């Protein structure tokens, strides 16, 4: 379900940006009649897209997310951009309209940076420190990789399920399937094929299997 919500969110964000870019171009080029006609024609679709934008974003937030300062700024930018856009385009205030669109693009950029930070494991200390428990020598390498890369969303016991992450304690995937997901990503999980060595991926897959109940 989370994968569908994520793809829907990306689609409506793209449509949301497209609508506001068209309106901004019409406003900046002083095509007031064209802007009025476009606004009237797309009033209902815009309302639907805006609702889906907030609904899917809210669901993803409720499902859990790794928080950083970037994420906080992203939320602030999104919530500030919408009323600024409404006022700016309604009153044909070019400065407010430009600012609202810049905030939306800025929020998107910060979201991408935040996603990459989570993928690199750079926010783990702000969310949850990995367990100090000892592991066998056989699992040591996988444990260290898991601690750095996976602990944020999956949790030290594999059952945290942050940001739509799977419950690793209940997973029935075999070694090959786990390696495939680590390499290519799944849903909101980033791909690690270019970030980890083949040996690291194999070892973390073994460690993931050790978390099962």
Buried (B, 14 or more C-beta within 10 A) or exposed (E): EBEEBBEBBEBBBEBBBEBBEBBBEBBEEEEEEBBEEBBEEBEEEBEEBBEBBBBBBEBBEEBBBBBBEBBEBBBEBBEBBBEBBBEBBEEBBBEBBBBBBBBBBBBBEBBEBBBEBBBBBBBBEEBBEBEEEEBEEEBEBBBBBBBBBBBBBBBBBBBBBBBBBBBBBEBEBEEEEBBBBBBEBBBBBBBBBEBBEEEBBBBBBBBBBBBEE
